[in-house]
Amino acid sequence: MQDPKASMNSNTFMEEWSAYALEHSQSIPDLLLELEKETYQKVLQPRMLSSPLQGRFLSLLSQLIKPKKILEIGTFTGYASLCLAEGLQKEGELHTIDNNAELVHLQEKYFTRSEYVKNIHTYLGDAIDILPDIDGLFDLVFIDADKINYDAYFEQVLPKTKKGGLIISDNVMWSGKVLNKASTKDKSTVALQAYNIKLKLDSRIKTVLLPFRDGLTLSWVL
Ligand SMILES: C[S@@+](CC[C@H](N)C(=O)[O-])C[C@H]1O[C@@H](n2cnc3c(N)ncnc32)[C@H](O)[C@@H]1O
């Protein structure tokens, strides 16, 4: 078992590093600071939000790609949607799906106030049912919903993603649980362990798993 003191030290170390990294990264738009605050005040499980540093990373990737069409699976309160929208082409589209009706008012509130209101298209329902109705081709895809369906989402979106496009999968380390070699009954852990192996071996993509926050995999579509 890990020494609790060592684990506390390593958590403090990571927190300090994250704060330092954020301090030395591009500034966060005021609207996102407000959205983060309101999410922590009003929404259950606010930690599902992309972290500020991850948000800046998603924004930078999107600005590098300059996508015409983005797909996000798992909108939550719209934090990552707004980060990804920062790189959209002027007439570009961001399609984002979530099955939690209670989040709609907050998504609408912030999307409406953003400069991307005309670019963002929201969908309420199960992603697996909605995905066939959204046409590609996507330049950038962010998979960030229920972990047991990651593989199904990936297989649905891959044919709709441009060659040279990028598929990003979030939470692939699942708080470190994917490291567990012993068999586990946790379905999300099992699904992510298989998903991570599949992405590495899949010849249709080139993949790097970044040990960033809860694990972020970048898959470049060949
Ligand atoms: C981790 S949060 C997304 C966070 C968001 N992408 C961000 O970075 O700010 C996961 C979201 O997926 C949604 N979700 C879970 N299962 C889903 C499903 N089957 N279909 C659509 N959305 C789902 C949840 O309601 C939740 O809002």
The ligand as an ORCA input file, in Angstrom:
! r2SCAN-3c Opt
* xyz 0 1
  C     -17.155     14.579    -18.174
  S     -18.670     15.345    -18.567
  C     -18.261     16.297    -20.000
  C     -17.394     17.472    -19.654
  C     -17.233     18.469    -20.776
  N     -16.867     17.857    -22.034
  C     -16.125     19.451    -20.378
  O     -14.967     19.131    -20.635
  O     -16.429     20.480    -19.771
  C     -19.575     13.998    -19.249
  C     -20.955     14.387    -19.778
  O     -21.427     13.282    -20.566
  C     -22.811     13.194    -20.431
  N     -23.224     11.834    -20.801
  C     -23.036     10.684    -20.099
  N     -23.550      9.634    -20.769
  C     -24.059     10.126    -21.931
  C     -24.713      9.519    -23.046
  N     -24.950      8.210    -23.083
  N     -25.098     10.322    -24.063
  C     -24.864     11.665    -24.019
  N     -24.255     12.279    -22.987
  C     -23.858     11.524    -21.955
  C     -23.075     13.553    -18.960
  O     -24.395     14.014    -18.773
  C     -22.007     14.621    -18.696
  O     -22.556     15.917    -18.806
*
